[in-house]
């Protein structure tokens, strides 16, 4: 039997009375009242059966969670407990800081940690060479259609 749970839209007051946390908007005394009502509705004859079903459900959920953990460990190759989750917290990324650091960084450092310093120098030389060739490019010629002539249309391109 499922008991109806009230969902609270107010997230500012997540704690109930004392230090007990609110779950689904239900504080401690409300939970005990619902528990007593549930026991009375189920009755003493069916209570062991439902208790066993609840225990089996909890065991199955734990088994599935550990199976998912093992599957992630096998596929990704890392243990979830060893991951530094603070490193992946999106609140630490400030786009202004990242752009400022990228613009103020020294261009002579390697592109990546494993790349040799020569690659960074070569990429800087390629950028400089690209700038000099851009200065020697011919001007772009734009052809205009005569007045009243329709623009060319390629039926196979659309």
Secondary structure, 3 states (H helix, E strand, C coil): CCCCCCCCCCCCCCECCCCCECECCECHHHHHHHHHHHHHHHHHHHHHHHHHHHHHHHHHHHHHHHHHHHHHHHHHCCCHHHCCHHHHCHHHCCHHHHHHHHHHCCCCCCCCCCCCHHHHHHHHHHHHHHHHHHHCCCCCCCCCCCCCCCCCCCCCCC
